Amino acid sequence: MGSGVGILTLHRCINYGSYWQARCLLEGLRARGHDAFLLDHTSPAVDRREWRCAFQPLLPARTSRREFPLYQAKIRKFFQALAKLPRSRRFDIDMPEDADVCEVIVVGSDEVWNVLHPWYGGKRAFSGEGLHAKRLVSYAASIGNSTPDNGYQIDWLKRLQGFSRISVRDETSRRTVRAALGAEVPIVLDPCLQFPEPTVAAAAAERMPYVLVYGHSFPRGFATSVRAWANERRLVLLSVGYRNDWADEQLIAAGPIEFPALVANASAVVTNFFHGCVFALRHERPFACVSSDYRQNKLRDLVRTVGAERHLVHEDGGLETLATLLDEPPAPAIAERIAALRQHSQAFLDHALH
């Protein structure tokens, strides 16, 4: 049997959350004495879809040619950041038998069990099939936008019988695993909240006071209310990673290493992304989130888990609602809840990995 703890996750996605959840879990385990590394899977077909999404994130609206170099610079920064992380020998995601042999393989975090994921959905490696390890463990795995009544999702999850310990990061995933396996599994924190040390923000470039806008395709009513709130307070709206025409500035080319500082130094965060909420919580920034069809399950479950339900607003979230959320940091009770969940999550890992 090989040595070390291999982490199988979606680390190659051009997405701030995907990069940081992988890095935080990796560095968190190494800080606790484990010889952890990323299992470096690849696939030409997956890469083509990922890069197309990275260059054309707003489809069906097409990216302007003048912005292609900005998205290209962003992608290059992701490749550079990923190259610095400990990784295994590369293998084809469709040939998990070729992955390095490990003492333990940790599957997760992220949507590793989402059969509806447009390019990773249903990959057998994430069920443990074909992998060589003494033990299989999942940490903060998610089914994403799939649902407990999705028969194909439940059938796929039945493959997880070989895992010695299973944990998920949201209630929807917990209920679906229970339906598939007939077993209760714990909810644990996303690695960016569980292991916050890697995301300590460096000094940011000096800017006018700003509100960080993270995400895209926001509902018009929500964007209009955010715009009015920011105008009243003379705050700049800074859109990171994607174009939002209603923002004042577009910081499309920002890389993953820049992202924590941009959150930490923001006056507030508005987002419709899961890790937009996670990083706002991590840095205790005022935030408001609006849901989308793709992310509604995980956003709802996240705010319920940490007691931040009021930060998830309706599409037409008005000015008065936003003011109550964006003028003050999250309630202290939320940080207390996260601290308690951190102890619970660490207890799971300690038991699963020893």
N, C-alpha and C positions, 0 to 999 in steps of 0.2 A: 504494500500500500504506500502511496506517495505521502508527502508531508505538506503541511500548510493548509490554509483556509482559502479556498477559491470562492470568489463572489461572482455569481452569474446574474447580470442585470442588463439594463438598456443603456449602457455607458456610452455608446457610440452615437446616440441621438444628438442633433444640433439643437439643444434645448438647455437653458440654464438649470432648470430643476433636475433634469436627467443627469447632467454632469455632477451637480453638487450632491445629489442623494448617493450617487456611486462613490464619490470622493469621501463624503462624511462617514459612510459605513466602512469604507476601506481604512481610513485613518483612525476612526474610532476603535476598530478591532485591533489595529496595530498598536495603538496606545495602551491597550489592555494586554499586550504581550503575545498576540497571535501573529503568526507569519501569514498575513493576509495579502491577497493580490486579486486583480480582476481577471476573470477568464475571458480572454480577448477573442470573442467570436466575430466573424465577418461573413458577408454574403454580398456578391455583386448585385443581386436583385434588390436586396434591402438597401444597399448603398444608393442605388439609382433613385429609389423612391424617397429616401431620406434627403438626398441632396436636392431633388426636385422640390420637395416641400420647403427646404431651407431657402431656396431661391425664389419660390413662388408661394409664400405662406398665406396669402390672402385670396387664393383662388375661390371663386371664378374670376375675381378681379386680378389682373395680371400685373406683375411688378414692372415698373418703369425701367427702361434700359439704363437710365442714368443712375439707378439705385443698385444695379447688379454689382458694381465694384464694392459697395458697402456691405451687401450680404456676403460677397466673397471674402471680404476682410473678416467678417464675423466668423465664418466657417473656418478660416485659416487659424484664428485664435483658439477655436475649440480643438482643432487638431494639435496645436502646440501645447495646450494645457493637458490634453489627454496623454500625449507622449511622455509627460513627466511622471505619470502614475505607474506604480508597479503592476505589470501585466504578465500573463502567461504567454507561452507560445501561441500564436494565432491559429485558429481552427475555423472551419466552416460551420455556421450555426445549424445547418441541416445534417451535419455529421458529428453529433456530440460524442460519438465513440472516439474521435480524434483529440478530444480535449485532454489536458494534463490530468494525471491521476492525483487526487487530493485526499488528505485525511478527512476533511469536511468540506462540503460545498454548501454555501448559503445562497439561496435563490431569492432575489428581491434586493432592494425595494422596487417601486414603480409598477407599471401595469404589465408585469411579466405573465400574468394569467388571464389577460384580456383576449378572448378569442375573436373579438371584433376589432382589435388593433389592425390598422390598414396594412402593415407589413410584418409585424412580429406575431400577429394573432395565430394561436394554435401551434407554434413551434414546439416540437416535442422535447427539446432540451430543457425548457422551463418547467416541464413536469418531472424532470429528473431522468427521463428515459435515455439510455445510452451513456450516461455519465458514470465515471469511475470514482467512487468515494466510499469511505467506510460509513459515513453518515450524510444524509441529506436534511437540510434545515431550511425553512423559509423565514425571512424577516421582512415584515411590512409589505408583503406581496398584495397586489390589488387586481381586481377584475375590471377596473376602470368603468367604462360606460355600459358594460354588459349588465344583466339583471338576473336576480334569483330565479325568475321563471323562464330563463333561456335554457331550453333543454340541451342544446349543443354545449353550452358552457358547463352545465352540470355533468354531462357525460365526460367532457374533457378533464374536469377536476377529479373525477374518480381515479385518474391515473396517479394521484398523489399518495397512494397507499404506501409507497416506499419511503416517505419522509418520516424521520424519527420525531421531529417537532415542527409544528406549523404555527405561524403567526401571520396576521394580516394588518393592514393599516386603516381599514374602514369597516363600518357596520354592514354595508352591502356585500362586501367580500366575505365577511364572517358568516352571514346568513346563507350565502351561496355555498360556501365550503361545508357548512353544517348539512345542507340539503344533499350534497354530493357524497359526503363521507359519514354522515350520522354522528359527527363529533363536534364538540365545542372547541373553538380555538380563540386565543386571546387577540385583542387589538393592541398594537404597539405603535410607538411614535415613528413618523417619518425620520430617516437618519439625520436630516438637517436640523430637526428639533432635538433628537436624541443625542447627537454628537455635534454641538454647535461650535466647538473650538476651531475647526478648520475654516469656518466662515467669518472669523474675526475680520472686521473691515479695515483695510488700509486707509490712509488719509486720502480723501477724494480731492479731485481738482476743485479749485474754488469756483463756486457758481452763485448766481442769484438764488434766493430761496425757491425751492421747486417742489412740485408734487410728481412722484414717479408714476408713470402710466405703463403698466406691464400687461400685455395681452394684445388682442386685436379683435375686430368685428364686434365691438361693443354695441349694445342697443342705443339707438339714437337718443331716446329720452334720458338715459343714464349719462351719456356723454354731454348732453346739453346741461344737465344739472351740475356735473363736475366742472364744466367750463364756467358756469355762473358763480359757483362757490369759489373757484380759484381767482376769478376776476375781482370779486369782493375783497379778497385778501391780498391781492397783487402778487400772486404766486404764479410762477412759470410752470406749465405742464410739459414735462419731459418724457417723451415716449422712448422706451429702451427696447432694442431688439427687433421691433416691427414699426411700420408706418401707421400712425393714427393721424389723419388729417386735421382733427380737431385739437391736437396738441400744438404747443408753441414751437417745440424743438423735437427733431427726430435724431435719436442716437442709435441708429440701426447697427452700426459696426461694433458695438460694445461686446467684448468677449466675456467668458464666464468668470475670469478672475476679477474683472471690474464690477461685476454685478452686486456682490455683497455691500461694497462701499456706496454704490448708488442707492441701495435701499436704506442703509444705515444713516445716510446723510440727508435723506428726503424729509420734508416737513410732513408728508403723508404719502400713502400708496393707494392707488386705485387699480384694480386688476379684475380679470375674469379667469385667471390661471390658478391652479392648485398651489404651486410653489410661490406665486405672488403672495398668497395668504401666509404660507409657511415662513417666508423670509420677513414679512412684516411682523409676524408673531415673534420670530427669532430675535429681531432687533427692536421689538416693542415700539413699532411705528404705528401711528393712527392709520387705519385702513378701512376701505370699503370694497366689497367684492360683489359682482353681479354674475349670475350663473349663465351657463350656456347648455345646449342639449348634450354636447359631448362630455362636459365636466360636471353636470349637475349632481350626480351621485357622490363623487369624491369631495366636492366642495361642501355639500350639505353635511356629509358625515364628518368631515374635518372640523367644521365649526361646532357641531354638536359635541364631538369628542372633547374639545378643549374649552367648551362653554362660551364660545364666541358667536352664538347664533345671530345676534343682532347686526353683525358686520356683513352678513349676506343679505343683500337688498334686492328688491324687485326691479324689473327692467325700467320702470318709470320712477325709480327712487328719487324723491324730490329733494329740493334744496335744503329744507329743514332737516330731513332724515340724514343727509350727507353731513351737514354741519355737526350733528351730534356725534358722528363717527370719526370725522376727519380733523376736528379741532382739538381732540385730546387722545393720549395714548390708550391702548386697550386697558380694561379694568384690571387691577392687581390680582383679582381672583383667577384670571386666565393664566397668568404666569404661575400662580400657585398650583393650578390644575396641571399645567405642563410639567412642573417639577415633580409632582406625584406620579404622573404617567412615565416620566423618565426613570424613576426608581423601578416601577413595574416592568418597563421594557428592558432595563438592564438585568433584572432578575431572570427574565425569559432567556436572554442571551447567555448569561452565566450558566444556567442549567443546560441549555442546548449545546453549548460548545465545550463543556467539560465532562 
